[in-house]
Amino acid sequence: MRIIYSTFPNKDIAKRICKKVLSEKLCGCVNIFPIESMYVWKGKIENSKEVGVLFKTNKSGKLKKKIKELHPYEIPVILEIKPESVNKEYLEWMKW
């Protein structure tokens, strides 16, 4: 199992993309949460409200490709996290 993390400009966009990847069975579950981000963009420090999403998947390559295809940002973060351990029951559930 892998966790893919990405941020989106708002909840509506995040939910639209989450529904798409869930319907295509590219992930089994998503967690959507509000965040405040600070970053440097084009030489300026920016501060914005965003939405963070954790995608839980066993198809990380296909999922990352789809997120990149659908993402509205010019340079989105698409970060793959490899958990050291996951409970057996959850891993069994993820075998869809």
N, C-alpha and C positions, 0 to 999 in steps of 0.2 A: 504494500500500500504506500501511496505517496500523498502528500498534501501540497497543493499548488496555492500560492498566495498571490493575490493581485488587488489593486485598488481601482476604483471607478469614480467618476465625477458626481454621481448621485445614485440614490436607491433604485429609481426606475430603470436606469440603464443596467445596473448590476443585476436586478431581478430578471430583466429581459434576457441577458446573456446566460444567467444561471438556469433559467427555464429551458433555453435552447440546448445547453450542454447536458442537462438532466434528461431531456427528451431524447437526445441522441445516445444516451447511456454512456457518456464519456466520464461521468462521475456518479457516485452513489448518494452524495450528500453535500450540501453547502452551508456555510455559516456566514451570515451577512451582519456587519456591525459598523456603526458610525465611528469615524476617526477624524482627527484634526492633523493635517500634515504640514510640515515646513520643509522647503526644499529650495535649491537654487535652480532657476530656469532662465536661460538667456541672460545671465549675469545679474539677475535680481533675486533677492530672497522672497519667496512666495509663502503665503500662509492660506490654506484652504480647507474647507470641510470636504471630506471624501467618504467613500464607503469602502471598507475592506472586506474581502471575501476569501474564505478558506474553502477550497474545493478538495474533497476527499475522493481519491481515485485509484484505480489499478491500471489506468490507461494514460499515464502522464504525457507521453509524447503526442498522442492525438489530441488530448485536452489542451496542452500548451499551444499547439498549432491553431486550434479553433478559437481559443481566447484571443490570440494575436490577430486572427482574421476579423473578429467581431469588435475588438477593442477600439474605443474612440480616441484614445490618446496617441500622440505621435510616437512617444517612447514609453510604452507601458511597462510596469514591473510584472514579470511573470516568474515567480520564484518557486523552485521545487524544493520541498523539505522531505527528507527521508527519515521517518521516525525509526528509532532504534528498536522499539517494541510496541506492539499493538495487541490488545486482548484477542484471543483466538476466536471468540464468538463474533466479534466485529469483522475480523478478516474473512470468516466464513460468509457473513452477510454480504461482503463486498464482492463475492464471486458471482456476479450476475453476468 
